[in-house]
Amino acid sequence: MELAPFSARRIVQRFTGGIDGPLLALSLALVVLGLATLFSASYEQPARVTAQVSNLVVALAAMWLAARVPPQTLMRFAVPAYLVGIALLVAVALAGDVVNGARRWLHVGVARFQPSEMMKLALPLMLAWYFHKNESTLKLRDFTVAALLLALPVLLIARQPDLGTAVLVAAAGFYAIFFAGIGWKILAALGVLGLASLLPLWGMLHDYQRRRILTLIDPTQDPLGAGYHTIQSTIAVGSGGITGKGWLHGTQTHLEFIPEKHTDFIFAVYSEEFGLIGNVVLLTIYALLIARGLMIAANAATFFARLLAATITLMFFTYAFVNMGMVSGILPVVGVPLPFVSYGGTALLTLFISIGILMSIRSHRQLVQT
């Protein structure tokens, strides 16, 4: 009879092995805030909340599996994952589904998924693997190869067009290259090159993307068109005041003024109902999540693990910064969801797999570098 508690404890320890409590608590806190906001934003369609809970269950299961995969095993999947991701992006370009004028989706059986989401993880894995392989002899040539590995998926995603995801994937690649130790002189040269490429890049943008950038300067130029999203979201954010209008009492939300209020513009709903105090709470949780991720990166056992953990962590920052900046009217509208808060199964799955990878890196931090 004495063995039962011991056995139960062993089972619990085996099931929770590798799970990082602070990471899980912080990400779930964001999800809870997201579900509460989604309930208000989807008051007329409660099925969205149920669907997001189902998405969460799948995402948590994927996180648990990812947390149990050692970083050495992740390294073996880096090249295949990148190649499969590129192949799927090419398949999207050739035979993807067109939704709202953009070709971003692939059908697999009865399901539909967005391959560009896969590149948010496949690219950091690939670059971390490449730099780890060449750690002792990193030269300008290696950074050039890394830039080419980054440019290929970014161009394929931007062509869909999906500027928001292209920005996130490009940011992930930049973080990996930066943390690999690229020199400041090279960064300065790249900055000059980037400025010089603005004019030709402007000519490559779609008309609606140009309008979004121009409207950022003065949304009132087209208040019922390109400026509508920015005007309505900033009204919602500002009208929340210090304490907010209260949960389920957002007028901009329930009078249907906020577009895409359950996905890209859910931060406007949150700000209107929870105000500045709610935003401080949200920002604090994000800051703690990012700090925890950087701590894991700093204590990682290998160069590969450090690069991967730092890149994933700063991806969370980029997600949140771009979304909040977009909703607040200081960045162009590019279609980036608020991490762990916005509705969406594919994005939530990617985010929790990323959390699982961070947990794996932490639990294997005592391994000897090979």
C-alpha positions in Angstrom: 0.0 0.0 0.0 3.0 2.3 0.5 3.9 2.1 -3.2 0.8 3.8 -4.6 1.7 7.4 -3.8 5.3 6.9 -4.9 4.1 5.4 -8.2 1.7 8.2 -8.8 4.4 10.7 -8.1 6.7 9.0 -10.5 4.0 9.1 -13.2 3.4 12.8 -12.7 7.2 13.5 -12.7 7.6 11.5 -15.9 4.7 13.3 -17.6 5.8 16.8 -16.6 9.5 16.2 -17.1 11.1 18.9 -19.3 8.1 21.3 -18.7 9.3 24.8 -17.6 6.8 26.1 -15.1 7.4 29.9 -15.7 7.2 29.6 -19.5 4.0 27.5 -19.3 2.4 29.9 -16.8 3.2 33.0 -18.7 2.1 31.6 -22.1 -1.2 30.3 -20.5 -1.8 33.7 -18.9 -1.6 35.3 -22.3 -4.0 32.6 -23.7 -6.5 33.3 -20.9 -6.5 37.0 -21.6 -6.9 36.1 -25.3 -9.8 33.8 -24.7 -11.6 36.5 -22.6 -11.0 39.1 -25.3 -12.0 36.7 -28.0 -15.3 35.9 -26.2 -16.1 39.6 -26.3 -14.9 40.1 -29.9 -16.9 37.1 -31.0 -20.0 37.6 -28.9 -22.2 36.9 -31.8 -20.2 33.8 -32.8 -19.3 31.9 -29.6 -18.2 28.9 -31.6 -14.9 30.7 -32.2 -14.0 30.5 -28.5 -14.8 26.8 -28.5 -12.6 26.3 -31.6 -9.8 28.3 -30.0 -10.0 26.0 -26.9 -9.7 23.0 -29.2 -6.7 24.7 -30.9 -5.2 25.2 -27.5 -5.5 21.5 -26.6 -3.7 20.5 -29.8 -1.0 23.2 -29.3 -0.3 22.1 -25.7 0.1 18.5 -26.9 2.5 19.7 -29.6 4.4 21.7 -26.9 4.7 18.7 -24.6 6.1 16.6 -27.5 8.6 19.4 -28.6 9.7 19.8 -25.0 10.8 16.1 -24.9 12.8 16.3 -28.1 16.6 16.9 -27.4 18.3 19.8 -29.2 20.6 17.3 -30.8 17.6 15.6 -32.5 16.3 19.0 -33.5 19.6 19.6 -35.4 19.0 16.5 -37.4 15.6 17.8 -38.6 16.9 21.3 -39.4 17.8 20.7 -43.1 14.8 18.4 -43.9 12.4 20.9 -42.3 13.8 23.8 -44.3 13.7 21.9 -47.6 10.2 20.7 -47.0 9.1 24.2 -46.1 10.6 25.6 -49.3 8.9 22.8 -51.3 5.5 23.6 -49.7 6.0 27.4 -50.4 6.7 26.5 -54.1 3.6 24.3 -54.1 1.5 27.2 -52.7 2.8 29.4 -55.5 1.8 26.8 -58.1 -1.4 25.3 -56.7 -2.4 27.1 -53.5 -5.9 28.3 -52.6 -6.6 31.9 -53.3 -8.4 33.6 -50.3 -9.2 37.4 -50.4 -6.8 37.8 -53.3 -3.8 36.0 -51.7 -2.5 32.6 -52.4 -1.3 31.3 -49.0 -3.1 28.0 -48.3 -2.6 24.4 -49.2 -5.2 21.6 -48.9 -4.0 18.3 -47.3 -7.0 15.9 -47.3 -9.8 17.7 -45.5 -7.6 20.1 -43.8 -6.1 23.4 -44.9 -2.9 24.9 -43.6 -0.5 27.8 -44.2 3.0 26.6 -45.1 4.5 30.0 -44.4 3.9 29.5 -40.7 6.2 26.5 -40.8 9.1 28.7 -42.0 8.9 30.7 -38.7 10.5 27.6 -37.1 12.2 25.9 -40.0 14.3 29.0 -40.9 15.7 29.5 -37.4 16.4 25.8 -37.1 18.3 25.8 -40.4 20.3 28.9 -39.7 21.2 27.8 -36.2 22.3 24.4 -37.6 24.4 26.1 -40.3 26.2 28.5 -37.9 26.7 25.7 -35.4 28.3 23.5 -38.1 30.7 26.4 -39.1 31.1 27.9 -35.6 34.9 27.7 -35.4 35.5 29.1 -38.9 32.7 31.7 -39.4 33.6 34.1 -42.2 31.8 36.6 -44.4 31.1 33.8 -46.9 29.1 32.0 -44.2 27.0 35.0 -43.5 26.4 35.5 -47.2 25.1 31.9 -47.5 22.9 32.5 -44.5 21.5 35.6 -46.1 20.6 33.6 -49.2 19.0 30.9 -47.1 16.9 33.7 -45.5 16.1 35.5 -48.8 14.5 32.5 -50.5 11.6 31.8 -48.2 11.0 35.6 -47.5 10.7 36.2 -51.3 8.3 33.3 -51.7 6.1 34.4 -48.8 6.1 38.0 -49.9 5.0 36.9 -53.4 1.8 35.3 -52.0 1.4 38.2 -51.0 1.8 37.9 -47.2 3.9 40.9 -46.1 3.2 40.3 -42.3 4.6 36.7 -42.3 7.4 37.7 -44.6 8.4 40.4 -42.0 8.3 37.9 -39.2 10.4 35.3 -41.1 12.9 38.0 -42.2 13.2 39.2 -38.6 13.8 35.6 -37.4 16.6 35.2 -39.9 18.1 38.5 -39.0 18.2 37.6 -35.3 20.0 34.3 -36.0 22.6 36.1 -38.2 23.0 38.8 -35.6 23.5 36.4 -32.7 25.9 34.3 -34.7 28.3 37.2 -34.5 28.1 39.3 -37.7 30.3 42.4 -37.5 29.0 45.9 -37.0 30.7 47.0 -40.3 28.8 44.4 -42.2 25.6 45.4 -40.5 26.2 49.0 -41.4 26.8 48.0 -45.0 23.6 46.0 -45.1 21.8 49.0 -43.7 23.0 51.2 -46.5 22.1 48.5 -49.0 18.7 48.3 -47.5 18.1 52.0 -47.8 19.3 51.9 -51.4 16.9 49.1 -52.2 13.8 51.0 -50.9 13.0 52.6 -54.2 13.0 49.3 -56.3 11.2 47.5 -53.4 8.5 50.2 -53.5 7.9 49.3 -57.2 7.5 45.7 -56.3 4.8 46.3 -53.7 1.1 45.7 -54.5 -1.1 48.7 -54.7 -2.9 48.0 -51.5 0.4 47.6 -49.7 1.6 51.0 -50.9 -1.7 52.5 -49.8 -1.2 51.1 -46.3 2.2 52.7 -46.0 1.0 56.1 -47.3 -2.1 56.0 -45.2 0.2 55.5 -42.1 1.3 59.1 -42.5 -2.3 60.4 -42.7 -5.1 57.9 -42.3 -7.7 60.5 -43.0 -6.7 60.6 -46.7 -8.8 57.5 -47.2 -11.0 57.2 -44.0 -13.4 54.6 -45.5 -10.7 52.7 -47.4 -7.0 52.1 -46.6 -7.2 54.3 -43.5 -10.3 52.7 -42.0 -8.4 50.0 -40.0 -6.0 52.5 -38.5 -8.6 55.1 -37.6 -11.0 52.7 -35.9 -8.3 50.8 -34.0 -6.7 54.0 -32.7 -10.2 55.3 -31.6 -10.7 52.0 -29.7 -7.3 52.0 -28.0 -7.7 55.7 -27.0 -11.3 55.4 -25.8 -10.3 52.7 -23.2 -8.7 55.4 -21.0 -7.0 54.3 -17.8 -9.3 51.5 -16.6 -11.1 50.6 -19.8 -14.9 50.4 -20.5 -15.1 47.0 -18.9 -15.3 43.4 -20.2 -18.0 43.0 -22.9 -18.7 46.7 -22.8 -16.5 47.9 -25.7 -18.7 50.1 -28.0 -16.2 50.1 -30.9 -16.2 46.3 -30.6 -19.9 45.5 -30.3 -21.0 48.2 -32.8 -18.8 46.4 -35.4 -16.4 49.3 -36.1 -13.2 47.3 -35.5 -12.3 45.2 -38.5 -10.7 41.7 -38.0 -11.4 42.2 -34.3 -10.8 38.5 -33.4 -7.4 38.2 -35.2 -5.1 41.0 -36.2 -6.9 43.8 -34.4 -7.8 41.9 -31.2 -5.4 44.3 -29.3 -7.9 47.1 -30.1 -10.7 45.2 -28.4 -8.5 44.4 -25.4 -7.3 48.0 -25.0 -10.9 49.4 -25.2 -12.2 47.1 -22.6 -9.2 46.9 -20.2 -7.6 50.3 -20.7 -4.1 51.3 -19.9 -3.9 49.2 -16.7 -4.8 46.1 -18.8 -2.1 47.0 -21.3 0.5 47.3 -18.6 -0.4 43.8 -17.4 -0.2 42.5 -20.9 3.1 44.1 -21.6 4.5 42.9 -18.3 3.6 39.3 -19.1 5.3 39.6 -22.6 8.4 41.2 -21.0 8.6 38.3 -18.4 8.2 35.7 -21.2 10.9 37.3 -23.3 13.2 37.6 -20.3 12.7 33.9 -19.5 13.5 33.0 -23.0 16.7 35.0 -23.1 17.7 33.5 -19.8 17.3 30.0 -21.3 19.3 31.1 -24.4 22.1 32.5 -22.2 22.4 29.2 -20.3 22.0 26.8 -23.3 24.6 24.0 -23.7 25.5 24.5 -27.4 26.0 27.3 -29.9 23.0 25.8 -31.9 20.8 25.9 -28.8 21.8 29.4 -27.9 21.1 30.7 -31.4 17.8 28.9 -31.7 16.5 30.0 -28.2 17.5 33.6 -28.7 15.9 33.7 -32.2 12.6 32.2 -31.0 12.4 34.5 -28.0 12.9 37.6 -30.1 10.3 36.4 -32.5 7.8 36.7 -29.7 8.9 40.3 -29.2 8.6 41.0 -33.0 5.1 39.5 -33.1 3.9 41.6 -30.2 5.7 44.8 -31.2 4.5 44.8 -34.9 0.9 43.9 -33.9 0.6 46.6 -31.2 2.4 49.1 -33.4 0.0 48.3 -36.3 -3.1 48.6 -34.1 -1.8 51.8 -32.5 -1.1 53.5 -35.8 2.7 53.8 -35.6 3.3 50.9 -38.1 1.7 50.0 -41.4 -1.1 47.4 -41.3 0.7 44.2 -42.3 -1.5 41.4 -40.9 0.4 40.1 -37.9 -1.5 38.4 -35.1 -0.9 39.2 -31.4 1.0 36.1 -30.0 -1.1 33.8 -27.8 -4.0 36.2 -27.9 -5.3 36.4 -31.4 -7.6 33.7 -32.8 -6.0 31.2 -35.1 -5.0 27.5 -34.9 -1.9 27.5 -37.1 -0.3 30.5 -35.4 -1.1 29.1 -31.9 0.4 25.7 -32.8 3.6 27.4 -34.1 3.9 29.5 -30.9 3.5 26.6 -28.5 5.9 24.4 -30.4 8.4 27.3 -30.0 7.7 27.3 -26.3 8.3 23.5 -26.3 11.6 24.0 -28.0 12.7 26.5 -25.4 11.7 24.0 -22.7 13.8 21.3 -24.4 16.8 23.6 -24.5 16.4 24.4 -20.8 16.0 20.8 -19.7 19.1 19.8 -21.7 21.3 22.8 -20.7 23.7 20.6 -18.7 24.8 18.5 -21.7 28.4 18.8 -22.7 28.9 20.6 -26.0 30.0 18.3 -28.9 
